[in-house]
Amino acid sequence: MSTNQATANDDADASLSTAQQLYDEAMSERDNDASYAAELFSRALEIRNRHFGESAVETADTYLRYGVSLFEAARDERTHETLGAKAIEQAGAPRASAAAGSSAAGPSSMFKDDPEVSSESAGEEDEEAEGDDQDEEETGASAAAAAAAAAAAGGSSIAATAPSDAAPNATNTDASSPHATESQAAAPCTSASDPPPGPKAGKHRVRPGGSGGKALEDMDLAYEVLETARCIYLKDGEEKHAAPLALLYRTIGEIKGEEGNFDASVEDLLVSIEYQHQVPPHNPRRLAELHFLLSKTLQMADRQAEAARHW
């Protein structure tokens, strides 16, 4: 090996080491500051994309965690903006000023304003902190058998077909949603054979204190990043990635819920539950949290009878 090659290898190893340090710090900061965690994940992703390629399976987990943190940061900002608008109104500010603040805030968070769900979300994060290694592991033989059956059927999968509990004619309740006509659960990843390159990491940084439109922009970016991760996982084989796909579909479902697209959110949450059942060891707490979130979403979709089945 030439001196130049050895130097290049050393530089690559150093870069990957830096990416891992950024990733590890982001994982430790995600509960405290989702915006800062997203910044760190973005920097780690930029390095890994350069080394492995933007559609490499080695980048999928970083895409996933980046997308989740972007969503959580956007949801937090939307909640703070909404609370700020309410404070202005309660302080007796002029009607026009209050209306402007309310308009900038956008719709309130579907789950953050609910103390029960906020508590459940905190429990989810605690559980994730204990089970981060589990998100990296391959799933068991039952998932492999399901994937083999899917391949024999022509490539069908959990992600390609909506669960039977989903509404047969589920439609978006918010026509202005950028994902109004999409159903992640019902449609296969059209790019599963060739995942699209992800957003250019490093150019999409979470900016503190943005305008009322920033939360929506970050929500859209989170969706785009998660879609890239989804395609990479499906191309590599969903049987290997049940745990991250469960988290991915949960987050996509929550994004759609934030947009008021409750029926589509239900479909994605059902897919998340299906993947979670494949993750060893069996985790009743994680499943209970998903069913609780699903029941709240069904209530928001005015599907009360179905919601009662998931309490």
N, C-alpha and C positions, 0 to 999 in steps of 0.2 A: 504494500500500500504506500502511495506517495505521501510526502509531507503535506501537500495541499489537501489530499483526500482525508488524511487524519485530522487536519485542522477543521475541515468542513464537518466531519462527524462530531468532533468535540463541540463545535458551535451549535449544531443541531441538538445535541444532548443537553447543552446548557439552555437552549431556548425551550425545549420541552420541560426541563426542570422548572424554569420560570413559569411556564403555563400551569404546571401542577401546583406550584405555590399560590398562584393567583386563584386557581380553582378552589384549593383548600381554604384560603382566606374567605372567598365568597361564600362557601358552604357554612362557615362559622359566623358570617355576618348577615346571612339572609333573614334571620328572625328579627334582627335589630334594625337593619336598614336595607330594605329591598332595592332601593335605588342604587346604593353603593355596591351591593352584591351584583346587580346587573352590570354595572360598570366593570367590575372585576371579571365576571364571566365573559363579557365582550372582549376584553383584552386577552384572556386565555384562549377564546375561540379564534381570535385573529392569528395567534401563534400556531395553533393546531391546524387551522385551515391551510396555512402556508406550508406546514410540514407534511400533512397527510393528504390534503385536497379537500375541497369544500363539501364533497359528497361521500367522504370516507366514513365508515362506521365508527372509527376512532373519535370522530367529532360529534357524534349523535348525542351523547350524554351532555356535552357542553351546550349544544343547541337547546336541549330540553331544559336544562337548569337556567339558561339565559332567558328563554321564553317565559318560564314560570316566574322568575324574578321581575321581568318587565311587566307582566300582568299584575303582580302584587303591588309593584310600585305605582302603576297606573290606577289601580283600585284605591290605594291609600290616598293618592293625590285627589282623586275624584271625591272621596269621602271628606277630606279636609276642606275642599272647595265648597262642598254642599253645606258642611257645618259652619263655614265662614259666612256663607250667604244667610243662613238662619240667624247667626249672631247679629248680623247687620240689621235684619228685620226686627229682632227683639230689642235692639238698642234704639229703635225709633228713627232709623235713618230715613231720608226722603224716599218716597215710593219708587222713584225712578232709579235711584242708586241700588235699592234692594232688588229691583227687577233685573238690573244689569248683572248683579252678583249671582242671582239665581240662574240666569241664562248661561253665564260663563261656566257654572258648575256642572251643568248637564244633569242627567238623571242620577238619582242617588243610588248608591251601591245596593245591590239586591240582598247581600248577605252580611256585609260589614256592619250595617245599622241594626242588625238583629243580634242581641247579646247572646242568645243561645248558639247561633251559628258561629259567632266570633269565638266563643269558648270551644266549640268543636274544632274550629280551624286551628286554634292554639294547640289542641290535643293532637291534631294531624301533624303539625310541625314537630312536636316533641317526638312523635312516633317515627317520623322521617329521620330525625337526627339519630335515633337509635338504629334505624334500619337502612342507612345510606349504602352500606356494603351490599345489602340485599338487592338494591336497585341496580347494582352492577352485575349480578349473577345471572346465569342462564336459567331458564325455567325447566321444569321436570319433564318426565317421559310423557305425561298426559298431554302437555302442550305440544310436544313433538308429534304425537299421534294425531292430534287435531290438525296440525299443519300438514301432515302427510295426507290426511283425508281431504283437506282443502285443495292441495295440489292435484290430487286425483280427480277432483271435481272441476278442475279448470281454474284454480287460483283463487277460489272463494276463501274468505277468512272472516274472523270476527269483525275486523275493521271494514270488510267489504259489504257486510250485510247487517242491516239494523236488527237488533234483538226483537223477539216476537212481542214483548211488552210495549214496544214503542207504538205511538199513535200511527195508524195506517196512513192517515192523510195529514201528517204533521206539517204545518206551515209556519213561516215566520210571522210574528205579530208586529214586527217593526220593519216596514218596507225600506226605511232609510239605512238599515244595518248593512255594512259592507259585506256581510256574510249571509244576506237575506235568502239567497237561493241555494246556499250550500248546506249539505249535511255530511259532516265528516263520517258519521256512522254508516250512512246509507250508500256512500259512493266509495269505490276503491281509490287508492292513491293512483292517479293517472300517470304519475311519474315513478311508480315503484320500480320499474325496470331501469330507470335512469333518473335518480333523484335530482331535482333542480338545485343549482348552486344556491346556498343560503344568502341572506342579506350580508352585505360587506361588513363584517365585524370590525369594530373600531370606528365606524362612521355613524353608528346608531347608538349614541351614548345617552343615558338618562340624564336629563338636565334638571337640576333642582329649581324649584320655584317657577315652573313654566306657566303659560297662559292656560285658559280654560280648555283650549283645544289640544293641549299636550297630552292629557290623559288618554284621549281618544287615539291620538297618533301612536302612543306607546302600546295601547291595546291592539291596534292593527298590526304593529310590528311584532308583538308577542305572538299573534296568530300566525303570521308569516314564518317566524322562526320555528314555531311548533310544527307547522306543516312540513318544513324541511326535515326536522327530526323524524316525523312520522314516516315520511317516504324512505328515509335511510333505514329505519328499523324494519319496515316491511320488505324492502329489497333484501336485507340481510337475513330475514326470516323471523316472523313474529314470535315463533316458538322460543326464540332465544331472549326475547325482550319483554316478557309479560309485565314485569314490575314497572319499568319506565313507561310502557304504553298505558298502563293503568293510570299513572300520574298524568301523562300527556292528555288522555281523553278527559280526565276530570277537569284539567285546566281549560281545555277547549270548551267543555260544557259550561264552565263558569264564565268564560268570556262571552259566550252567547247569551247566558242568563243576564249578564250586565247590560247587554244590548236590548234586553226585552224579548229575545228570541227563545222563549221558554220551551216550546215543543222540540226544537232542534237541540236545545241544552239537555233535555230529557234523554234523547237518543244517545248523545255522547256519554252521559253519565251511566247509562245502562251498559255501554261498551266498556267503560272503565270498570264496572263491577264484574263483568265477564272476565276481563283480564286479571283482576285482583284475585278471583277464585283460582286462577292458575298459578299464583305465586306461593311457593313453599317458603317457610312453613305457613300453615293456615293462620290468618291474622283476623280474629273476630272484631277487634277494635277498629281496624282500618275499614272493614266491610260495614260495620255499624255506622261509621262516619259517612261513608258513601251513600248508604241507604237513607240516612237522615237528610243529607244534602239533596238527594233525589226527591224525597218526600216534600221538602220545602219548594223545590222547583215545580213539582207537579201541582202544588197548591197555587203557585203563582200563575200556572197555566190553566187554572180553574178545572183541574182534573182531580177532584177531591176523593172520589172513590179509589182511584189508583194510588193516590198519596197515602191513604190509610193502610194500604198493604205493605208499605215500606217503613212504618213507624217501628 
